[in-house]
Amino acid sequence: MTFAASVLTGSKPEQYAQLLAQARALFAGERDRIANAANLSALVYHALPQLNWVGFYFYDGRELVVGPFQGLPACVRIPLDKGVCGAAASTRQTQRVADVHAFPGHIACDVASRSEVVVPLLRDGGLLGVLDLDSPIPDRFDADDQRGLEALAQAFVESLA
């Protein structure tokens, strides 16, 4: 299968619907966590503007461990009580942070990051990991981004079933 990134059009919710359809096409017939995480990271990184990091951290039973991503090298391990990723994992709630420098315990893997959104990956109440997006733009992510990214994260989890 060949895949060319397409330009997203319409309103932000329409763009996320297009991105979700592209993600589902990439996941079709594939159940491997690493393969699907790698493809989703690349898809989102190249489709959405003003991002400097998109990727996954997977829960190993103790902490979050970096998985496939796009962007500069990342922190390898994140305790559940540290940073935006740890907060999303421990609360099992999406964290949308307008200014990461104001977030208590923020982990600065890339000093250029100014805002962040982290979506927990949950299956049957259990934590699989998180989908993490960083931007060099303050307040880059809004409610439409959050809803769209939560739908992409859910499609990723469903692809593993």
ABEGO torsion letter per residue (X at the ends): XBBBBBBBBEBAAAAAAAAAAAAAAAABGBABAAAAAAAAAAAAAAABBGBABBBBBBBAGABBBBBBBBEBBBBABBBAABEAAAAAAAAGBBBBBABAAABBGBBBABAABABBBBBBBBBGGBBAEBBBBBBABBGABBAAAAAAAAAAAAAAAAAAX
